[in-house]
């Protein structure tokens, strides 16, 4: 297949940039969890992840591909009952 021009483009090609290191600088992500105890039997929790709605992207300097580092902002609630 190496001599066939139709398949030749697939042979002996290595993406050397795929083995180069890429450094992502540290950044801050703010998550909040508030819990309220209701007597001795129950707890209600509210969770907010990525409160500041940070949409930080990282561009790989080797491949120029963009990646979103943080998930989108989302909220949640939890109810815990002790029997």
mmCIF file of the N, C-alpha and C atoms, coordinates in Angstrom:
data_MODEL
# 
_entry.id   MODEL 
# 
loop_
_atom_site.group_PDB 
_atom_site.id 
_atom_site.type_symbol 
_atom_site.label_atom_id 
_atom_site.label_alt_id 
_atom_site.label_comp_id 
_atom_site.label_asym_id 
_atom_site.label_entity_id 
_atom_site.label_seq_id 
_atom_site.pdbx_PDB_ins_code 
_atom_site.Cartn_x 
_atom_site.Cartn_y 
_atom_site.Cartn_z 
_atom_site.occupancy 
_atom_site.B_iso_or_equiv 
_atom_site.pdbx_formal_charge 
_atom_site.auth_seq_id 
_atom_site.auth_comp_id 
_atom_site.auth_asym_id 
_atom_site.auth_atom_id 
_atom_site.pdbx_PDB_model_num 
ATOM 1   N N  . UNK A 1 1  ? 0.818   -1.198 0.000  1.00 0.00 ? 1  UNK A N  1 
ATOM 2   C CA . UNK A 1 1  ? 0.000   0.000  0.000  1.00 0.00 ? 1  UNK A CA 1 
ATOM 3   C C  . UNK A 1 1  ? 0.861   1.260  0.000  1.00 0.00 ? 1  UNK A C  1 
ATOM 4   N N  . UNK A 1 2  ? 2.091   1.136  0.451  1.00 0.00 ? 2  UNK A N  1 
ATOM 5   C CA . UNK A 1 2  ? 2.957   2.300  0.507  1.00 0.00 ? 2  UNK A CA 1 
ATOM 6   C C  . UNK A 1 2  ? 3.262   2.845  -0.886 1.00 0.00 ? 2  UNK A C  1 
ATOM 7   N N  . UNK A 1 3  ? 3.298   1.998  -1.863 1.00 0.00 ? 3  UNK A N  1 
ATOM 8   C CA . UNK A 1 3  ? 3.593   2.447  -3.222 1.00 0.00 ? 3  UNK A CA 1 
ATOM 9   C C  . UNK A 1 3  ? 2.359   2.978  -3.935 1.00 0.00 ? 3  UNK A C  1 
ATOM 10  N N  . UNK A 1 4  ? 1.176   2.667  -3.440 1.00 0.00 ? 4  UNK A N  1 
ATOM 11  C CA . UNK A 1 4  ? -0.059  3.136  -4.054 1.00 0.00 ? 4  UNK A CA 1 
ATOM 12  C C  . UNK A 1 4  ? -0.283  4.602  -3.672 1.00 0.00 ? 4  UNK A C  1 
ATOM 13  N N  . UNK A 1 5  ? -0.375  5.530  -4.650 1.00 0.00 ? 5  UNK A N  1 
ATOM 14  C CA . UNK A 1 5  ? -0.529  6.957  -4.320 1.00 0.00 ? 5  UNK A CA 1 
ATOM 15  C C  . UNK A 1 5  ? -1.842  7.270  -3.605 1.00 0.00 ? 5  UNK A C  1 
ATOM 16  N N  . UNK A 1 6  ? -2.823  6.402  -3.757 1.00 0.00 ? 6  UNK A N  1 
ATOM 17  C CA . UNK A 1 6  ? -4.105  6.630  -3.098 1.00 0.00 ? 6  UNK A CA 1 
ATOM 18  C C  . UNK A 1 6  ? -3.990  6.465  -1.580 1.00 0.00 ? 6  UNK A C  1 
ATOM 19  N N  . UNK A 1 7  ? -3.101  5.580  -1.130 1.00 0.00 ? 7  UNK A N  1 
ATOM 20  C CA . UNK A 1 7  ? -2.916  5.324  0.291  1.00 0.00 ? 7  UNK A CA 1 
ATOM 21  C C  . UNK A 1 7  ? -1.617  5.901  0.843  1.00 0.00 ? 7  UNK A C  1 
ATOM 22  N N  . UNK A 1 8  ? -0.801  6.447  -0.001 1.00 0.00 ? 8  UNK A N  1 
ATOM 23  C CA . UNK A 1 8  ? 0.515   6.919  0.408  1.00 0.00 ? 8  UNK A CA 1 
ATOM 24  C C  . UNK A 1 8  ? 0.438   8.039  1.453  1.00 0.00 ? 8  UNK A C  1 
ATOM 25  N N  . UNK A 1 9  ? -0.597  8.855  1.386  1.00 0.00 ? 9  UNK A N  1 
ATOM 26  C CA . UNK A 1 9  ? -0.706  9.972  2.341  1.00 0.00 ? 9  UNK A CA 1 
ATOM 27  C C  . UNK A 1 9  ? -0.893  9.485  3.773  1.00 0.00 ? 9  UNK A C  1 
ATOM 28  N N  . UNK A 1 10 ? -1.332  8.236  3.955  1.00 0.00 ? 10 UNK A N  1 
ATOM 29  C CA . UNK A 1 10 ? -1.536  7.712  5.303  1.00 0.00 ? 10 UNK A CA 1 
ATOM 30  C C  . UNK A 1 10 ? -0.271  7.111  5.895  1.00 0.00 ? 10 UNK A C  1 
ATOM 31  N N  . UNK A 1 11 ? 0.717   6.871  5.097  1.00 0.00 ? 11 UNK A N  1 
ATOM 32  C CA . UNK A 1 11 ? 1.922   6.193  5.562  1.00 0.00 ? 11 UNK A CA 1 
ATOM 33  C C  . UNK A 1 11 ? 3.002   7.202  5.954  1.00 0.00 ? 11 UNK A C  1 
ATOM 34  N N  . UNK A 1 12 ? 3.771   6.856  6.957  1.00 0.00 ? 12 UNK A N  1 
ATOM 35  C CA . UNK A 1 12 ? 4.944   7.629  7.381  1.00 0.00 ? 12 UNK A CA 1 
ATOM 36  C C  . UNK A 1 12 ? 4.632   9.076  7.724  1.00 0.00 ? 12 UNK A C  1 
ATOM 37  N N  . UNK A 1 13 ? 3.478   9.331  8.272  1.00 0.00 ? 13 UNK A N  1 
ATOM 38  C CA . UNK A 1 13 ? 3.155   10.681 8.727  1.00 0.00 ? 13 UNK A CA 1 
ATOM 39  C C  . UNK A 1 13 ? 2.915   10.633 10.227 1.00 0.00 ? 13 UNK A C  1 
ATOM 40  N N  . UNK A 1 14 ? 3.686   11.393 10.915 1.00 0.00 ? 14 UNK A N  1 
ATOM 41  C CA . UNK A 1 14 ? 3.541   11.461 12.362 1.00 0.00 ? 14 UNK A CA 1 
ATOM 42  C C  . UNK A 1 14 ? 3.367   12.920 12.747 1.00 0.00 ? 14 UNK A C  1 
ATOM 43  N N  . UNK A 1 15 ? 2.442   13.159 13.621 1.00 0.00 ? 15 UNK A N  1 
ATOM 44  C CA . UNK A 1 15 ? 2.219   14.510 14.108 1.00 0.00 ? 15 UNK A CA 1 
ATOM 45  C C  . UNK A 1 15 ? 3.110   14.709 15.319 1.00 0.00 ? 15 UNK A C  1 
ATOM 46  N N  . UNK A 1 16 ? 4.288   15.251 15.096 1.00 0.00 ? 16 UNK A N  1 
ATOM 47  C CA . UNK A 1 16 ? 5.252   15.394 16.182 1.00 0.00 ? 16 UNK A CA 1 
ATOM 48  C C  . UNK A 1 16 ? 4.774   16.379 17.234 1.00 0.00 ? 16 UNK A C  1 
ATOM 49  N N  . UNK A 1 17 ? 3.915   17.324 16.860 1.00 0.00 ? 17 UNK A N  1 
ATOM 50  C CA . UNK A 1 17 ? 3.423   18.271 17.852 1.00 0.00 ? 17 UNK A CA 1 
ATOM 51  C C  . UNK A 1 17 ? 2.513   17.581 18.869 1.00 0.00 ? 17 UNK A C  1 
ATOM 52  N N  . UNK A 1 18 ? 2.004   16.417 18.565 1.00 0.00 ? 18 UNK A N  1 
ATOM 53  C CA . UNK A 1 18 ? 1.155   15.689 19.500 1.00 0.00 ? 18 UNK A CA 1 
ATOM 54  C C  . UNK A 1 18 ? 1.897   15.215 20.731 1.00 0.00 ? 18 UNK A C  1 
ATOM 55  N N  . UNK A 1 19 ? 3.224   15.162 20.652 1.00 0.00 ? 19 UNK A N  1 
ATOM 56  C CA . UNK A 1 19 ? 4.027   14.702 21.778 1.00 0.00 ? 19 UNK A CA 1 
ATOM 57  C C  . UNK A 1 19 ? 4.657   15.855 22.551 1.00 0.00 ? 19 UNK A C  1 
ATOM 58  N N  . UNK A 1 20 ? 4.446   17.087 22.120 1.00 0.00 ? 20 UNK A N  1 
ATOM 59  C CA . UNK A 1 20 ? 4.998   18.244 22.814 1.00 0.00 ? 20 UNK A CA 1 
ATOM 60  C C  . UNK A 1 20 ? 4.105   18.594 24.002 1.00 0.00 ? 20 UNK A C  1 
ATOM 61  N N  . UNK A 1 21 ? 4.715   19.101 25.055 1.00 0.00 ? 21 UNK A N  1 
ATOM 62  C CA . UNK A 1 21 ? 3.936   19.443 26.240 1.00 0.00 ? 21 UNK A CA 1 
ATOM 63  C C  . UNK A 1 21 ? 3.231   20.782 26.043 1.00 0.00 ? 21 UNK A C  1 
ATOM 64  N N  . UNK A 1 22 ? 2.103   20.907 26.706 1.00 0.00 ? 22 UNK A N  1 
ATOM 65  C CA . UNK A 1 22 ? 1.319   22.135 26.673 1.00 0.00 ? 22 UNK A CA 1 
ATOM 66  C C  . UNK A 1 22 ? 0.933   22.456 28.111 1.00 0.00 ? 22 UNK A C  1 
ATOM 67  N N  . UNK A 1 23 ? 1.224   23.647 28.571 1.00 0.00 ? 23 UNK A N  1 
ATOM 68  C CA . UNK A 1 23 ? 1.020   24.024 29.970 1.00 0.00 ? 23 UNK A CA 1 
ATOM 69  C C  . UNK A 1 23 ? -0.222  24.894 30.085 1.00 0.00 ? 23 UNK A C  1 
ATOM 70  N N  . UNK A 1 24 ? -1.090  24.543 31.025 1.00 0.00 ? 24 UNK A N  1 
ATOM 71  C CA . UNK A 1 24 ? -2.269  25.347 31.330 1.00 0.00 ? 24 UNK A CA 1 
ATOM 72  C C  . UNK A 1 24 ? -2.016  26.043 32.652 1.00 0.00 ? 24 UNK A C  1 
ATOM 73  N N  . UNK A 1 25 ? -2.066  27.354 32.623 1.00 0.00 ? 25 UNK A N  1 
ATOM 74  C CA . UNK A 1 25 ? -1.824  28.144 33.832 1.00 0.00 ? 25 UNK A CA 1 
ATOM 75  C C  . UNK A 1 25 ? -2.971  27.954 34.821 1.00 0.00 ? 25 UNK A C  1 
ATOM 76  N N  . UNK A 1 26 ? -2.686  27.967 36.125 1.00 0.00 ? 26 UNK A N  1 
ATOM 77  C CA . UNK A 1 26 ? -3.756  27.813 37.122 1.00 0.00 ? 26 UNK A CA 1 
ATOM 78  C C  . UNK A 1 26 ? -4.703  29.010 37.121 1.00 0.00 ? 26 UNK A C  1 
ATOM 79  N N  . UNK A 1 27 ? -5.943  28.747 37.475 1.00 0.00 ? 27 UNK A N  1 
ATOM 80  C CA . UNK A 1 27 ? -6.970  29.777 37.508 1.00 0.00 ? 27 UNK A CA 1 
ATOM 81  C C  . UNK A 1 27 ? -7.929  29.441 38.636 1.00 0.00 ? 27 UNK A C  1 
ATOM 82  N N  . UNK A 1 28 ? -8.881  30.285 38.896 1.00 0.00 ? 28 UNK A N  1 
ATOM 83  C CA . UNK A 1 28 ? -9.790  30.107 40.028 1.00 0.00 ? 28 UNK A CA 1 
ATOM 84  C C  . UNK A 1 28 ? -11.185 29.754 39.527 1.00 0.00 ? 28 UNK A C  1 
ATOM 85  N N  . UNK A 1 29 ? -11.803 28.779 40.182 1.00 0.00 ? 29 UNK A N  1 
ATOM 86  C CA . UNK A 1 29 ? -13.187 28.407 39.916 1.00 0.00 ? 29 UNK A CA 1 
ATOM 87  C C  . UNK A 1 29 ? -13.915 28.446 41.256 1.00 0.00 ? 29 UNK A C  1 
ATOM 88  N N  . UNK A 1 30 ? -15.017 29.176 41.321 1.00 0.00 ? 30 UNK A N  1 
ATOM 89  C CA . UNK A 1 30 ? -15.720 29.375 42.581 1.00 0.00 ? 30 UNK A CA 1 
ATOM 90  C C  . UNK A 1 30 ? -16.986 28.526 42.634 1.00 0.00 ? 30 UNK A C  1 
ATOM 91  N N  . UNK A 1 31 ? -17.036 27.624 43.615 1.00 0.00 ? 31 UNK A N  1 
ATOM 92  C CA . UNK A 1 31 ? -18.206 26.787 43.870 1.00 0.00 ? 31 UNK A CA 1 
ATOM 93  C C  . UNK A 1 31 ? -18.701 27.073 45.282 1.00 0.00 ? 31 UNK A C  1 
ATOM 94  N N  . UNK A 1 32 ? -20.022 27.080 45.467 1.00 0.00 ? 32 UNK A N  1 
ATOM 95  C CA . UNK A 1 32 ? -20.609 27.372 46.782 1.00 0.00 ? 32 UNK A CA 1 
ATOM 96  C C  . UNK A 1 32 ? -21.587 26.255 47.147 1.00 0.00 ? 32 UNK A C  1 
ATOM 97  N N  . UNK A 1 33 ? -21.560 25.866 48.428 1.00 0.00 ? 33 UNK A N  1 
ATOM 98  C CA . UNK A 1 33 ? -22.526 24.899 48.951 1.00 0.00 ? 33 UNK A CA 1 
ATOM 99  C C  . UNK A 1 33 ? -23.005 25.387 50.310 1.00 0.00 ? 33 UNK A C  1 
ATOM 100 N N  . UNK A 1 34 ? -24.294 25.600 50.422 1.00 0.00 ? 34 UNK A N  1 
ATOM 101 C CA . UNK A 1 34 ? -24.909 26.050 51.672 1.00 0.00 ? 34 UNK A CA 1 
ATOM 102 C C  . UNK A 1 34 ? -25.811 24.935 52.192 1.00 0.00 ? 34 UNK A C  1 
ATOM 103 N N  . UNK A 1 35 ? -25.686 24.645 53.488 1.00 0.00 ? 35 UNK A N  1 
ATOM 104 C CA . UNK A 1 35 ? -26.479 23.569 54.087 1.00 0.00 ? 35 UNK A CA 1 
ATOM 105 C C  . UNK A 1 35 ? -27.233 24.106 55.298 1.00 0.00 ? 35 UNK A C  1 
ATOM 106 N N  . UNK A 1 36 ? -28.516 23.780 55.390 1.00 0.00 ? 36 UNK A N  1 
ATOM 107 C CA . UNK A 1 36 ? -29.354 24.162 56.519 1.00 0.00 ? 36 UNK A CA 1 
ATOM 108 C C  . UNK A 1 36 ? -29.877 22.888 57.167 1.00 0.00 ? 36 UNK A C  1 
ATOM 109 N N  . UNK A 1 37 ? -29.592 22.740 58.468 1.00 0.00 ? 37 UNK A N  1 
ATOM 110 C CA . UNK A 1 37 ? -30.097 21.581 59.201 1.00 0.00 ? 37 UNK A CA 1 
ATOM 111 C C  . UNK A 1 37 ? -31.502 21.895 59.715 1.00 0.00 ? 37 UNK A C  1 
ATOM 112 N N  . UNK A 1 38 ? -32.395 20.961 59.496 1.00 0.00 ? 38 UNK A N  1 
ATOM 113 C CA . UNK A 1 38 ? -33.773 21.110 59.961 1.00 0.00 ? 38 UNK A CA 1 
ATOM 114 C C  . UNK A 1 38 ? -33.979 20.097 61.075 1.00 0.00 ? 38 UNK A C  1 
ATOM 115 N N  . UNK A 1 39 ? -33.810 20.563 62.294 1.00 0.00 ? 39 UNK A N  1 
ATOM 116 C CA . UNK A 1 39 ? -33.900 19.664 63.444 1.00 0.00 ? 39 UNK A CA 1 
ATOM 117 C C  . UNK A 1 39 ? -32.759 18.659 63.404 1.00 0.00 ? 39 UNK A C  1 
ATOM 118 N N  . UNK A 1 40 ? -33.045 17.441 63.867 1.00 0.00 ? 40 UNK A N  1 
ATOM 119 C CA . UNK A 1 40 ? -32.031 16.385 63.832 1.00 0.00 ? 40 UNK A CA 1 
ATOM 120 C C  . UNK A 1 40 ? -32.321 15.364 62.734 1.00 0.00 ? 40 UNK A C  1 
ATOM 121 N N  . UNK A 1 41 ? -33.406 15.562 62.013 1.00 0.00 ? 41 UNK A N  1 
ATOM 122 C CA . UNK A 1 41 ? -33.855 14.572 61.039 1.00 0.00 ? 41 UNK A CA 1 
ATOM 123 C C  . UNK A 1 41 ? -33.545 14.914 59.578 1.00 0.00 ? 41 UNK A C  1 
ATOM 124 N N  . UNK A 1 42 ? -33.290 16.167 59.235 1.00 0.00 ? 42 UNK A N  1 
ATOM 125 C CA . UNK A 1 42 ? -33.164 16.510 57.813 1.00 0.00 ? 42 UNK A CA 1 
ATOM 126 C C  . UNK A 1 42 ? -32.146 17.624 57.591 1.00 0.00 ? 42 UNK A C  1 
ATOM 127 N N  . UNK A 1 43 ? -31.618 17.642 56.383 1.00 0.00 ? 43 UNK A N  1 
ATOM 128 C CA . UNK A 1 43 ? -30.721 18.700 55.928 1.00 0.00 ? 43 UNK A CA 1 
ATOM 129 C C  . UNK A 1 43 ? -31.089 19.065 54.494 1.00 0.00 ? 43 UNK A C  1 
ATOM 130 N N  . UNK A 1 44 ? -31.067 20.354 54.202 1.00 0.00 ? 44 UNK A N  1 
ATOM 131 C CA . UNK A 1 44 ? -31.303 20.844 52.846 1.00 0.00 ? 44 UNK A CA 1 
ATOM 132 C C  . UNK A 1 44 ? -30.050 21.575 52.404 1.00 0.00 ? 44 UNK A C  1 
ATOM 133 N N  . UNK A 1 45 ? -29.534 21.220 51.217 1.00 0.00 ? 45 UNK A N  1 
ATOM 134 C CA . UNK A 1 45 ? -28.317 21.844 50.707 1.00 0.00 ? 45 UNK A CA 1 
ATOM 135 C C  . UNK A 1 45 ? -28.584 22.477 49.355 1.00 0.00 ? 45 UNK A C  1 
ATOM 136 N N  . UNK A 1 46 ? -27.967 23.600 49.127 1.00 0.00 ? 46 UNK A N  1 
ATOM 137 C CA . UNK A 1 46 ? -28.023 24.290 47.839 1.00 0.00 ? 46 UNK A CA 1 
ATOM 138 C C  . UNK A 1 46 ? -26.602 24.367 47.302 1.00 0.00 ? 46 UNK A C  1 
ATOM 139 N N  . UNK A 1 47 ? -26.410 23.996 46.057 1.00 0.00 ? 47 UNK A N  1 
ATOM 140 C CA . UNK A 1 47 ? -25.090 23.989 45.433 1.00 0.00 ? 47 UNK A CA 1 
ATOM 141 C C  . UNK A 1 47 ? -25.104 24.867 44.196 1.00 0.00 ? 47 UNK A C  1 
ATOM 142 N N  . UNK A 1 48 ? -24.083 25.702 44.058 1.00 0.00 ? 48 UNK A N  1 
ATOM 143 C CA . UNK A 1 48 ? -23.910 26.517 42.854 1.00 0.00 ? 48 UNK A CA 1 
ATOM 144 C C  . UNK A 1 48 ? -22.464 26.347 42.396 1.00 0.00 ? 48 UNK A C  1 
ATOM 145 N N  . UNK A 1 49 ? -22.285 25.783 41.231 1.00 0.00 ? 49 UNK A N  1 
ATOM 146 C CA . UNK A 1 49 ? -20.947 25.570 40.678 1.00 0.00 ? 49 UNK A CA 1 
ATOM 147 C C  . UNK A 1 49 ? -20.661 26.600 39.595 1.00 0.00 ? 49 UNK A C  1 
ATOM 148 N N  . UNK A 1 50 ? -19.419 27.070 39.573 1.00 0.00 ? 50 UNK A N  1 
ATOM 149 C CA . UNK A 1 50 ? -18.975 28.124 38.656 1.00 0.00 ? 50 UNK A CA 1 
ATOM 150 C C  . UNK A 1 50 ? -19.859 29.361 38.815 1.00 0.00 ? 50 UNK A C  1 
ATOM 151 N N  . UNK A 1 51 ? -19.920 29.867 40.037 1.00 0.00 ? 51 UNK A N  1 
ATOM 152 C CA . UNK A 1 51 ? -20.800 30.976 40.397 1.00 0.00 ? 51 UNK A CA 1 
ATOM 153 C C  . UNK A 1 51 ? -20.514 32.222 39.565 1.00 0.00 ? 51 UNK A C  1 
ATOM 154 N N  . UNK A 1 52 ? -19.264 32.483 39.268 1.00 0.00 ? 52 UNK A N  1 
ATOM 155 C CA . UNK A 1 52 ? -18.913 33.689 38.507 1.00 0.00 ? 52 UNK A CA 1 
ATOM 156 C C  . UNK A 1 52 ? -19.137 33.516 37.011 1.00 0.00 ? 52 UNK A C  1 
ATOM 157 N N  . UNK A 1 53 ? -19.594 32.348 36.587 1.00 0.00 ? 53 UNK A N  1 
ATOM 158 C CA . UNK A 1 53 ? -19.851 32.024 35.187 1.00 0.00 ? 53 UNK A CA 1 
ATOM 159 C C  . UNK A 1 53 ? -18.620 32.302 34.318 1.00 0.00 ? 53 UNK A C  1 
ATOM 160 N N  . UNK A 1 54 ? -17.479 31.846 34.800 1.00 0.00 ? 54 UNK A N  1 
ATOM 161 C CA . UNK A 1 54 ? -16.229 32.019 34.081 1.00 0.00 ? 54 UNK A CA 1 
ATOM 162 C C  . UNK A 1 54 ? -16.206 31.076 32.884 1.00 0.00 ? 54 UNK A C  1 
ATOM 163 N N  . UNK A 1 55 ? -15.979 31.622 31.715 1.00 0.00 ? 55 UNK A N  1 
ATOM 164 C CA . UNK A 1 55 ? -15.896 30.808 30.501 1.00 0.00 ? 55 UNK A CA 1 
ATOM 165 C C  . UNK A 1 55 ? -14.479 30.922 29.951 1.00 0.00 ? 55 UNK A C  1 
ATOM 166 N N  . UNK A 1 56 ? -13.550 30.345 30.658 1.00 0.00 ? 56 UNK A N  1 
ATOM 167 C CA . UNK A 1 56 ? -12.154 30.448 30.250 1.00 0.00 ? 56 UNK A CA 1 
ATOM 168 C C  . UNK A 1 56 ? -11.829 29.351 29.248 1.00 0.00 ? 56 UNK A C  1 
ATOM 169 N N  . UNK A 1 57 ? -11.192 29.753 28.175 1.00 0.00 ? 57 UNK A N  1 
ATOM 170 C CA . UNK A 1 57 ? -10.774 28.818 27.140 1.00 0.00 ? 57 UNK A CA 1 
ATOM 171 C C  . UNK A 1 57 ? -9.256  28.752 27.108 1.00 0.00 ? 57 UNK A C  1 
ATOM 172 N N  . UNK A 1 58 ? -8.751  27.614 26.712 1.00 0.00 ? 58 UNK A N  1 
ATOM 173 C CA . UNK A 1 58 ? -7.320  27.431 26.557 1.00 0.00 ? 58 UNK A CA 1 
ATOM 174 C C  . UNK A 1 58 ? -7.046  27.065 25.103 1.00 0.00 ? 58 UNK A C  1 
ATOM 175 N N  . UNK A 1 59 ? -6.107  27.781 24.482 1.00 0.00 ? 59 UNK A N  1 
ATOM 176 C CA . UNK A 1 59 ? -5.708  27.472 23.123 1.00 0.00 ? 59 UNK A CA 1 
ATOM 177 C C  . UNK A 1 59 ? -4.383  26.729 23.170 1.00 0.00 ? 59 UNK A C  1 
ATOM 178 N N  . UNK A 1 60 ? -4.374  25.540 22.626 1.00 0.00 ? 60 UNK A N  1 
ATOM 179 C CA . UNK A 1 60 ? -3.162  24.734 22.577 1.00 0.00 ? 60 UNK A CA 1 
ATOM 180 C C  . UNK A 1 60 ? -2.212  25.375 21.575 1.00 0.00 ? 60 UNK A C  1 
ATOM 181 N N  . UNK A 1 61 ? -1.028  25.703 22.019 1.00 0.00 ? 61 UNK A N  1 
ATOM 182 C CA . UNK A 1 61 ? -0.097  26.415 21.144 1.00 0.00 ? 61 UNK A CA 1 
ATOM 183 C C  . UNK A 1 61 ? 0.494   25.517 20.067 1.00 0.00 ? 61 UNK A C  1 
ATOM 184 N N  . UNK A 1 62 ? 0.364   24.208 20.223 1.00 0.00 ? 62 UNK A N  1 
ATOM 185 C CA . UNK A 1 62 ? 0.884   23.284 19.219 1.00 0.00 ? 62 UNK A CA 1 
ATOM 186 C C  . UNK A 1 62 ? -0.117  22.996 18.110 1.00 0.00 ? 62 UNK A C  1 
ATOM 187 N N  . UNK A 1 63 ? -1.385  22.860 18.470 1.00 0.00 ? 63 UNK A N  1 
ATOM 188 C CA . UNK A 1 63 ? -2.403  22.496 17.488 1.00 0.00 ? 63 UNK A CA 1 
ATOM 189 C C  . UNK A 1 63 ? -3.390  23.614 17.206 1.00 0.00 ? 63 UNK A C  1 
ATOM 190 N N  . UNK A 1 64 ? -3.357  24.708 17.975 1.00 0.00 ? 64 UNK A N  1 
ATOM 191 C CA . UNK A 1 64 ? -4.298  25.828 17.865 1.00 0.00 ? 64 UNK A CA 1 
ATOM 192 C C  . UNK A 1 64 ? -5.744  25.411 18.111 1.00 0.00 ? 64 UNK A C  1 
ATOM 193 N N  . UNK A 1 65 ? -5.952  24.328 18.835 1.00 0.00 ? 65 UNK A N  1 
ATOM 194 C CA . UNK A 1 65 ? -7.307  23.909 19.175 1.00 0.00 ? 65 UNK A CA 1 
ATOM 195 C C  . UNK A 1 65 ? -7.726  24.570 20.482 1.00 0.00 ? 65 UNK A C  1 
ATOM 196 N N  . UNK A 1 66 ? -9.008  24.927 20.583 1.00 0.00 ? 66 UNK A N  1 
ATOM 197 C CA . UNK A 1 66 ? -9.539  25.584 21.771 1.00 0.00 ? 66 UNK A CA 1 
ATOM 198 C C  . UNK A 1 66 ? -10.299 24.576 22.615 1.00 0.00 ? 66 UNK A C  1 
ATOM 199 N N  . UNK A 1 67 ? -10.118 24.684 23.938 1.00 0.00 ? 67 UNK A N  1 
ATOM 200 C CA . UNK A 1 67 ? -10.799 23.813 24.877 1.00 0.00 ? 67 UNK A CA 1 
ATOM 201 C C  . UNK A 1 67 ? -11.379 24.662 25.996 1.00 0.00 ? 67 UNK A C  1 
ATOM 202 N N  . UNK A 1 68 ? -12.650 24.420 26.345 1.00 0.00 ? 68 UNK A N  1 
ATOM 203 C CA . UNK A 1 68 ? -13.248 25.132 27.467 1.00 0.00 ? 68 UNK A CA 1 
ATOM 204 C C  . UNK A 1 68 ? -12.796 24.457 28.747 1.00 0.00 ? 68 UNK A C  1 
ATOM 205 N N  . UNK A 1 69 ? -12.196 25.234 29.658 1.00 0.00 ? 69 UNK A N  1 
ATOM 206 C CA . UNK A 1 69 ? -11.622 24.663 30.871 1.00 0.00 ? 69 UNK A CA 1 
ATOM 207 C C  . UNK A 1 69 ? -12.654 24.401 31.957 1.00 0.00 ? 69 UNK A C  1 
ATOM 208 N N  . UNK A 1 70 ? -13.695 25.217 32.024 1.00 0.00 ? 70 UNK A N  1 
ATOM 209 C CA . UNK A 1 70 ? -14.659 25.100 33.103 1.00 0.00 ? 70 UNK A CA 1 
ATOM 210 C C  . UNK A 1 70 ? -16.039 24.741 32.563 1.00 0.00 ? 70 UNK A C  1 
ATOM 211 N N  . UNK A 1 71 ? -16.822 24.002 33.337 1.00 0.00 ? 71 UNK A N  1 
ATOM 212 C CA . UNK A 1 71 ? -18.198 23.721 32.906 1.00 0.00 ? 71 UNK A CA 1 
ATOM 213 C C  . UNK A 1 71 ? -19.039 24.985 33.026 1.00 0.00 ? 71 UNK A C  1 
ATOM 214 N N  . UNK A 1 72 ? -20.182 24.987 32.374 1.00 0.00 ? 72 UNK A N  1 
ATOM 215 C CA . UNK A 1 72 ? -21.096 26.120 32.480 1.00 0.00 ? 72 UNK A CA 1 
ATOM 216 C C  . UNK A 1 72 ? -21.657 26.193 33.901 1.00 0.00 ? 72 UNK A C  1 
ATOM 217 N N  . UNK A 1 73 ? -22.152 27.370 34.275 1.00 0.00 ? 73 UNK A N  1 
ATOM 218 C CA . UNK A 1 73 ? -22.709 27.567 35.606 1.00 0.00 ? 73 UNK A CA 1 
ATOM 219 C C  . UNK A 1 73 ? -23.969 26.709 35.763 1.00 0.00 ? 73 UNK A C  1 
ATOM 220 N N  . UNK A 1 74 ? -24.074 26.035 36.915 1.00 0.00 ? 74 UNK A N  1 
ATOM 221 C CA . UNK A 1 74 ? -25.273 25.256 37.177 1.00 0.00 ? 74 UNK A CA 1 
ATOM 222 C C  . UNK A 1 74 ? -25.549 25.220 38.671 1.00 0.00 ? 74 UNK A C  1 
ATOM 223 N N  . UNK A 1 75 ? -26.812 24.964 38.997 1.00 0.00 ? 75 UNK A N  1 
ATOM 224 C CA . UNK A 1 75 ? -27.291 24.964 40.371 1.00 0.00 ? 75 UNK A CA 1 
ATOM 225 C C  . UNK A 1 75 ? -27.876 23.600 40.697 1.00 0.00 ? 75 UNK A C  1 
ATOM 226 N N  . UNK A 1 76 ? -27.948 23.304 41.987 1.00 0.00 ? 76 UNK A N  1 
ATOM 227 C CA . UNK A 1 76 ? -28.559 22.049 42.403 1.00 0.00 ? 76 UNK A CA 1 
ATOM 228 C C  . UNK A 1 76 ? -29.003 22.121 43.846 1.00 0.00 ? 76 UNK A C  1 
ATOM 229 N N  . UNK A 1 77 ? -29.855 21.192 44.220 1.00 0.00 ? 77 UNK A N  1 
ATOM 230 C CA . UNK A 1 77 ? -30.356 21.108 45.594 1.00 0.00 ? 77 UNK A CA 1 
ATOM 231 C C  . UNK A 1 77 ? -30.316 19.659 46.044 1.00 0.00 ? 77 UNK A C  1 
ATOM 232 N N  . UNK A 1 78 ? -30.206 19.491 47.347 1.00 0.00 ? 78 UNK A N  1 
ATOM 233 C CA . UNK A 1 78 ? -30.111 18.147 47.918 1.00 0.00 ? 78 UNK A CA 1 
ATOM 234 C C  . UNK A 1 78 ? -30.900 18.115 49.215 1.00 0.00 ? 78 UNK A C  1 
ATOM 235 N N  . UNK A 1 79 ? -31.651 17.069 49.401 1.00 0.00 ? 79 UNK A N  1 
ATOM 236 C CA . UNK A 1 79 ? -32.404 16.870 50.623 1.00 0.00 ? 79 UNK A CA 1 
ATOM 237 C C  . UNK A 1 79 ? -31.915 15.566 51.255 1.00 0.00 ? 79 UNK A C  1 
ATOM 238 N N  . UNK A 1 80 ? -31.456 15.646 52.515 1.00 0.00 ? 80 UNK A N  1 
ATOM 239 C CA . UNK A 1 80 ? -30.941 14.476 53.226 1.00 0.00 ? 80 UNK A CA 1 
ATOM 240 C C  . UNK A 1 80 ? -31.815 14.245 54.451 1.00 0.00 ? 80 UNK A C  1 
ATOM 241 N N  . UNK A 1 81 ? -32.350 13.029 54.545 1.00 0.00 ? 81 UNK A N  1 
ATOM 242 C CA . UNK A 1 81 ? -33.225 12.687 55.669 1.00 0.00 ? 81 UNK A CA 1 
ATOM 243 C C  . UNK A 1 81 ? -32.553 11.579 56.488 1.00 0.00 ? 81 UNK A C  1 
ATOM 244 N N  . UNK A 1 82 ? -32.396 11.827 57.780 1.00 0.00 ? 82 UNK A N  1 
ATOM 245 C CA . UNK A 1 82 ? -31.832 10.843 58.711 1.00 0.00 ? 82 UNK A CA 1 
ATOM 246 C C  . UNK A 1 82 ? -32.967 10.094 59.385 1.00 0.00 ? 82 UNK A C  1 
ATOM 247 N N  . UNK A 1 83 ? -32.969 8.790  59.239 1.00 0.00 ? 83 UNK A N  1 
ATOM 248 C CA . UNK A 1 83 ? -34.038 7.995  59.864 1.00 0.00 ? 83 UNK A CA 1 
ATOM 249 C C  . UNK A 1 83 ? -33.630 7.468  61.209 1.00 0.00 ? 83 UNK A C  1 
# 
